[in-house]
Amino acid sequence: MGIVTLLAIVGSNLWGKGQVKLYCLLVGIFVGWGVSLGITPFDPGRYRVIGDASLFAFPFTGLSQFRLAFDWSLALPFMVIGMCGSLKSFGNLLAAQKITRPDLEKPDMKPIAGGLLVDGFSTAFAGLIGAVAVDTSSSNVGLAAATRAVSRWIGVCMGVMYILAGCFPVVATAIALVPAPVMGASVIFAICFMILTGVKEMMSEPMDQRKIAVAGMSISFGLSTAFVPELFAQLPPFVQPLFSNPLPATTILGIVLY
């Protein structure tokens, strides 16, 4: 199922024309979902939840969700993860600028600074209203590189659609029913462009032995937190969140070594 989805996405992107190329990801998702319905037994109970979901509802449960609290034990992990998120957003914004303005010899820091400011403000605002943190999406940057759809109005329209989807639980429920192999293939396709964009940017600067060592050890150490998490299970509880994910682990070691 995942292979069929990936082949449909890649084929639509490489050989499709016009709207087919632009919506290659949606084409692959629908093809993969169709294959899923054809090769797996139909489970009415799985899709009954769509009918059970509310058609319209405000995404607020009451004033209780605005209750403020502070836990000192989370201060250090929050600072580190916040720094990692900022660096991740910086990388995403830099990659997006490279995709939309490939003629630039040096990064234009003014729009990147504005993007970081908005990212920080939206994350702080989300915390104040009791919502989950928001962040820039690496996979969407990769998707923009693949489809060459880089108009800012796409982002504006998607923002409006997300706001509306938050008021229609039935939409979110339907999206959640997309089979995991189909979503996995979609993420692989989008991420590959983001990874190679980052590698291209990293290799645009001369790489001496020190930079190679810093990058190699940081990436290897960060990946170890995902492949062998038991190595970090004995760490003190207040630092375990820093090594529970490759992103903060890689960032911390990269900063320390550099």
Steps between C-alpha positions, in 0.01 A plus 500: 500500500775742593707406193203555269435837661862607465513388136182695423638814664839477329345419163257792521781734603752392236278435200176676585404828341317803635260421783611137523856606581380772738276264696727195478477442875120494497505269196724257685290514818176424315666220300645348817171535687321330210749212506450476876125464458558233235745275685383530860167383638251783528435591863176699536586583860818677390307744283201530731697750706457751218126491550542521876718813478335838536450695182578833668649584840708782643851381598455621859394294798459790740702750694675220692741448209638852554630413849866603530753281680877476527718200576866574574601144408402577141695826477828351372338263246278784380797730443695237310203383293407863431851562370482184289166610360640841410798345320266260320283791390808690389602204285152469353483871419848493348408198287177667390694810398745290301209336319316823419805718432777275368684801354596633844871465572453565872191449718271802539468509878216757521215269393656212693506713815136591443410135462677410825320783680160381381588139586594597855193716546262229377660241728471730803139583412417130463634439849291781646174359363581142600570369151787286377815670377517595134807488281616523141462185292808349339291260293297785349819680400608179329161472331535856370838407354349196331196672349653847452182643653652780704239779499444654842126495431513123529609543860228759565231273355628202700492707817136588440422135422665387825296751698179377337601135545543568872129581514396188306601186693365276226774625265780425748348156567497416129863607458602286799363191322760516221697171530840528667695350202345762271597785731846348546562497124384862475736607777794314341444680171477844662789449741747383234491842335544674836797282596679555171430874514663508843797293382541728198500805726745339742738404220489848348761597762850347499502198734824463693580213736353681800163568335479144371569363848243730664228419247572127492518449877193716567284316247622157614444584866155642429390194303615274783225643722244354258674169420627408849289704747587259783848659514344820634242343733734527801549874471354728769131569436547874452735451202328200340272724286814641335597154375156361419508627143774534235431872445600636844781246542657585165459874557655493848806302394542707182500826697736363767750362247489802273 
